[in-house]
Amino acid sequence: VEAHGTGTALGDPIEAQALLATYGQGRDGDRPLWLGSVKSNIGHTQAAAGVAGVIKMVMAMRHGVLPRTLHVDEPSPHVDWSAGAVELLLGQVAWPDVDRPRRAGVSAFGVSGTNAHVVLEQAPEVAEGSRDEGVALPAVPWVVSGVGEAAVRAQVARLREFVVGDPGLDPVDVGWSLASARAGLSHRAVVVGADRDELLGGLGS
C-alpha cells in the first residue's frame, strides 16, 4: 500500500490503524502488507500527491521492486504495530512472483480531508515487438487548422492532394503527424474515418 503518510501524529495513526484492521489480519508472518509513502523520497507534492503515489506503484509493479521508504528512524510510536501484519518498507524489497497479478493500494487525502483510494492491478504481459501489431482502430481523426476559414480549406486541399499522391500512406500515421507535428491555429476542422477512402471522402466534402 502506498500511504498518504504525511508524518503527522494525528493522520498517520488513523491511516495505519485502518490498514492494520483491513489488510493486516489473517496474513502469513512472512507475507506482511508492505507500507510506504513517496513523500519520504520527494516531499509532499500537494495536489499531485495521489498521482505521485500512483506513478510510484505502477513503476514498482513494472520493475518488480518495492522501493525503500527514506528518512524513517523508527515506526511511529502512536501506532500499535502488533495489531496486524503490516510493515514499513525500511529497505528495498523484491515484489514476489505469485500465481496472480500484482496489486497495490494508493491512499491520498485531498482538500478538506477528502479521502481518495485506488486499487491498482498489474497489466497483462505484452510480448516484445507485438505492441503495435494487429491493432485495428475503429476510426482515425485527421486534424487541420489555419488562421481563418479560407486557410483551413486550403490546408484541407493540400492534405487531400498529398494523400491521393501516395496510396501507401497509413491513415494512422497521417493522423498522428497532423496532431503532433502541426501548429494548432485559430480555426480548426476534423475529419474522422474508419479507412483511407472514408477520410478522403470527408476531406472532399
N, C-alpha and C positions, 0 to 999 in steps of 0.2 A: 504494500500500500504506500502510495506517495501522499504523505500527510501535508496538511496546510502548514503546521509546525512553525509558528512564529516565535517560539521560545518564551512564551509568557506563562506566568504562574497560574493564570486562570484558564486560558484557552487550551493549552497543551494537555493538561489533565483531563479535561472534558473530552477532547478528541481521542486521547489514548485509552481512556476507560471505555469509551464506546467501541473502539476496535477490539479491546480485550474481551468485551462481552459478546460481540457478534462474530468475530473471526478467530479469536484466540482460544475458543473452547473446543474440546474433543480432538485436538491435534496431536500427532506424534511428537514426542520430545525432540526428535532430530529433524522435524519439519516445521519450524516455527513460522509464523507470519512475519516476514521481514518488513521493517518500517523505516522509511527515510523521508527526507524533505530536501528539495533542490535549493531551498533558501540557504541551507548551510554552505552551498557551493557558490551561489551567485548573488545572495541577498534577496530582499523582498522586492519583487517586480511589480508590486501594487496591482493594478487592474489586470495585468498579464500573468499573475501568479499561477492561476489554474492552468493556463495554456502552457506555461513553462513546465509544469508538472506532467502534463500530457506528453509533451515532446520528450521529456526525460524518460518516461516509461515506454514510449514507442521505441526509442533508441535502445533502451535496456533489453526489450524483447528481441529486437533485431540482432543484437550482439550477444545475447545470452549472458549478460553480466549485470548484476545489481551494484551500482556504484556506491562507494563509501560515503557516509554522511560525515562531513567535516566539522571540526570545532566542537565536538562533544566530549567533555571530560568525564561525565557520568550521566546515566539516565536520570530524568527528573525525579527528585525525592517526593514530589507531590502526587506520584502515580504508584499504585500498588501493582508492580510488575509481576508479582507472583499469582495474580488473578487469572492468568491465561498465558498461552504460548505465543507471545509477541516479543520480538527482539529488535533493538535498533541496529541499523547497518553500520557498525563501528569499523568494519573492514569490507573490502570488495568481496562479493560472493558470486560464484558461478550460478546462473539460473539452471536448475536441474532439468534434464530432459525426462519427461514423463509421457504417459500414454494419452495425453490430451493437450490442447493448445495452452500456451502460457496465458495467464490472466493477471490483471493488476487493477487496483482501485486507485482513483485520484480524488482527493478531497480539497476543496477550496472554499474560503469564506469571502463573500462579496460585500458590497456596501450595505450597511445596516445589519451586518451579521448573517445575511442570506447564505445558506449552505448550498454548494453545488457538488454533486458526487457523480463520477463517471466510472464505469467498469469497462476496461479495455480487454480485448482478446486478440491473441496473435493471429495474423493473417495467414492464409494457406501459403505454402511454399510455391514459388513460381520457378519453373525450370529456366536455367540460364539460356538466354538467346530467344526465349519464346514470348517475352513480354509484349512485343508488338505484333506477333504473328497471328493471323486469323481473327483479328478483332474487327468486326464489321460495325460501323457506326450507323444508326438509323437515319441520321441526317447530318449534313455539314453546312455551317454558315460561311458565307463569303461576305466580308465587311468592307465597304468602301466609304470614303469620306472626301470632302473638299470644302473650300470656302465658297459657299453658295450652291444653289441647286444646279446651275449650269456646270459648275466644276465637278459635282458628283456625277452628272450624266456623262461628262467627258471621261471621267475615270472609269465608269462602267463600260463605256465603249472601248477604251484601251484594254481593259481586262478581258472583255469578250474576244477581241481580236487576238490577244496573246494566247488565250486558252484554245481557240479554234486553230491557231497556227501550230500547236503542239499537242497532238492527240494522246501522247503518252503521259501527260501530266496527271499526277494523282490529285483528286479533288481535296483530299485531306491536307496534302502539302500546300496546296494553293490557299486553303482556308487558314492554315497555321501562319503562313507568310504574311497574308493580309492582316491578320490580327496582331502579330507580334513584331513585324518589321516596318509597318507603315504608321505615319502620324495619324492621330485621331483629331480631325479638324472639326469645324463648327457644324457642318451639315453631313449627315450620315445616312447610309442605306444598307440593308442587309438582305441578301438572297439566301434562302435555305432550301436545300435539295437533297434527295437521297442518292443521286448519282450525277455524273457529268452532264447528261442530257437535260435533266431537270434543272440543274444550276444554270446551264447555258440558256435554257428557256426563260428562267427568271431574269437573267441579265437582259435578254432581248425584250422583255415586257417592261 
